[in-house]
Amino acid sequence: MIVWLTWLAPPPPEATDQASGVESEQVQAPAEIVEQALPAVGIAPVLAEDDMTFVGGQNGVVRSITVESDLYRAVFSTQGGTFTSFELKEYNRAESEDPVQLVDPTKGGALGIEFTSPGNRNYDSRSFVFSTDTNRSDIQVGDAGTTLTFSTPIGDGSISFKYTFSPDSYEIGLEVTQDGSASFVTRDGYELVWSGGIPFSEMDIQNSALRAGAYARSGGEVESVALSSEEYDEQRLSGDVDWVSVKSKYFTVAVMPQGDTRGAELRGERVGTIEDGDLRHDYVASLMMPSPSRATDSFKLYMGPMLYGNISSYDLGLYEMVDLGWDFFEIVTRPLARFVFIPLFAFLAGIVPSYGLVIIIMSFLIKLVLYPLTKSSFKNMGKMKELQPRMEEIKAKYKDDPKKQQEATMKMYKETGVNPLGGCLPMLLQYPVIIALWQFLPQAIELRQQGFLWANDLSAPDVIVNLPFEIPYFGSAIAGFTLLMGISMVFQMKVSMTAQSNAQAKIFTYVMPVFIFFIFNKLASGLNLYYLCYNVLTAIQQKLINKQIHEHPEELKPKAKIKAAKGRKSGGKGSNTKNSKAKPSKGIGAITGKAMPKSRHR
């Protein structure tokens, strides 16, 4: 079908100048897909002579206004009445004293509205000069909160932005008012646009880029544009939208409308490269607002850290921006993270002074909860080892008949009450917990820049040795907790081995830890600390269970043997107990005169 459609497709028409018949050198793209370049702050756009409605928006003085609270320092410009900077006071960039920045400095302003005039021209509010309701250049957010209003005249009407700030909160209220909008906006309405992604603030730019993106929630589903391998991506949603946002690994700017919307648009473009040190993800998230039936539209802006307690209070699924694995795993990992790990993490952090200790205690509690599954698995593996000689006999007896070999094996399992999957299933049931922690811990902002022992930041690798060269997929450094985790894995696998283990199993004891060390070396030290504790506790558990099995071997006997042993002990139903005591049984071997195989004595 592809070949047929391609073959029969008509050739594209040549762009020609109809007046002269000469082929045109440039083709004008449709106006609706052309992204208008924002002017630098303080530079007004040139207006068309036939559309002088917007002349009033060119007059005014361009200046900056700083709004400061205990949590952030926001800088606004009268050029567009928008953010030009937003710094978080409680969070610094990795290995720096500079605060985390949420606004892309390469833009002429982060937030604005875009609309089409009745003259069919596209305009952006960030190209207009606004006046303010204050002459102050510095505003401190008090206990009662404060407001800041920007307005600009447009024809017979005006556009105004009113920002509301509250103490001890990352939420900022926004009201967009359009007076006399019929004179300057078409009936299609306008778009509230956030331009620019959140600048990277972590040392591992590549990992940070994978966790960044633009998001929107519509119909209960979260859609996203994330640049993993592609250089450009976009997505358009129709209908009512709960919110749009841009996000880095640990921080987000979310815009939540308090009324109906026409849809949303998300765009993302990769700029620069990691090799040149200038990689930047340029995201745009816009809400398409309908033609205003009222003069004012209200929005809530959340500009801060991805703390579950903060963003879950909106009850709009904002935490679904956090990637917790493939959709198949998210069915299990997301409820585990939401209802188990996050509450447990918060509870332990409230009583333990170090997040490193929180991780250790958390690993101990999880192993304690999973102990019944672990014990069941180890006991079933012990039973399988007990049946190994009989399985070898069956294989030798029916080596040329796989069907009878399988039937005899299943009969043996049925008689002894052993489940061949009994050792695997309990272990598999633990993996959703392990996978959920693998996804949750590296993205837990609580671990960011929290030190433990020699690790300065539990959210980053704990480098102990810098190599003079770089190994592909491994890096140019060795992480301490990763190295200890690999050693603990060798120890744990040795504990699980038996004298009957084959050569392949012994080789696997060393190959697997090396492989895990290679993969985990660049991951967060908090995650490797958890797996280190997990391996040590697993080895201790296995030692204790093996000791219990050794001291109580009857627990490993198949059901048939246990019943026979009980029958001999009690003399059996209707047996002569007196004669049984006088003449103890000498076993089947004594009666037949033949020695029993060792496996049957066992």
Stockholm file with secondary structure:
# STOCKHOLM 1.0

chainA/1-602         MIVWLTWLAPPPPEATDQASGVESEQVQAPAEIVEQALPAVGIAPVLAEDDMTFVGGQNGVVRSITVESDLYRAVFSTQGGTFTSFELKEYNRAESEDPVQLVDPTKGGALGIEFTSPGNRNYDSRSFVFSTDTNRSDIQVGDAGTTLTFSTPIGDGSISFKYTFSPDSYEIGLEVTQDGSASFVTRDGYELVWSGGIPFSEMDIQNSALRAGAYARSGGEVESVALSSEEYDEQRLSGDVDWVSVKSKYFTVAVMPQGDTRGAELRGERVGTIEDGDLRHDYVASLMMPSPSRATDSFKLYMGPMLYGNISSYDLGLYEMVDLGWDFFEIVTRPLARFVFIPLFAFLAGIVPSYGLVIIIMSFLIKLVLYPLTKSSFKNMGKMKELQPRMEEIKAKYKDDPKKQQEATMKMYKETGVNPLGGCLPMLLQYPVIIALWQFLPQAIELRQQGFLWANDLSAPDVIVNLPFEIPYFGSAIAGFTLLMGISMVFQMKVSMTAQSNAQAKIFTYVMPVFIFFIFNKLASGLNLYYLCYNVLTAIQQKLINKQIHEHPEELKPKAKIKAAKGRKSGGKGSNTKNSKAKPSKGIGAITGKAMPKSRHR
#=GR chainA/1-602 SS CHHHHHHHSCCCCCCBCTTTCCBCSCCCCCGGGCCCCCCCTTCCCCCCTTCGGGGGGGCSCCCEEEEECSSEEEEEETBTTEEEEEEEEEEECTTSSSEEECSCTTSSCSEEEEEECTTSCEEEGGGSBCEESCCCSEEECCTTCEEEEEEEEETTEEEEEEEEECTTCSEEEEEEEEETGGGTSCTTCEEEEEESCCCCCSSCHHHHHHTCEEEEEETTEEEEECCSSCSEEEEEEESCCSEEEEECSSEEEEEEESSCCSEEEEEEEEESCTTTTCCEEEEEEEEEECSCSSSEEEEEEEEEECCHHHHGGGCSCGGGGSCCSCHHHHHHHHHHIIIIIHHHHHHHHHHCSCHHHHHHHHHHHHHHHTHHHHHHHHHHHHHHHHTHHHHHHHHHHTTTCHHHHHHHHHHHHHHHTCCTTTTTHHHHTTHHHHHHHHHHGGGCGGGTTCCBTTBSCTTSCCEEEEEEEEETTTEEEEEHHHHHHHHHHHHHHHHHCCTTCCHHHHHHHHHHHHHHHHHHTTSCHHHHHHHHHHHHHHHHHHHHHHHHHHHCGGGGSCHHHHHHHHHHHHTCTTCCHHHHHHSCCCHHHHHHTCCCCHHHHC
#=GC SS_cons         CHHHHHHHSCCCCCCBCTTTCCBCSCCCCCGGGCCCCCCCTTCCCCCCTTCGGGGGGGCSCCCEEEEECSSEEEEEETBTTEEEEEEEEEEECTTSSSEEECSCTTSSCSEEEEEECTTSCEEEGGGSBCEESCCCSEEECCTTCEEEEEEEEETTEEEEEEEEECTTCSEEEEEEEEETGGGTSCTTCEEEEEESCCCCCSSCHHHHHHTCEEEEEETTEEEEECCSSCSEEEEEEESCCSEEEEECSSEEEEEEESSCCSEEEEEEEEESCTTTTCCEEEEEEEEEECSCSSSEEEEEEEEEECCHHHHGGGCSCGGGGSCCSCHHHHHHHHHHIIIIIHHHHHHHHHHCSCHHHHHHHHHHHHHHHTHHHHHHHHHHHHHHHHTHHHHHHHHHHTTTCHHHHHHHHHHHHHHHTCCTTTTTHHHHTTHHHHHHHHHHGGGCGGGTTCCBTTBSCTTSCCEEEEEEEEETTTEEEEEHHHHHHHHHHHHHHHHHCCTTCCHHHHHHHHHHHHHHHHHHTTSCHHHHHHHHHHHHHHHHHHHHHHHHHHHCGGGGSCHHHHHHHHHHHHTCTTCCHHHHHHSCCCHHHHHHTCCCCHHHHC
//
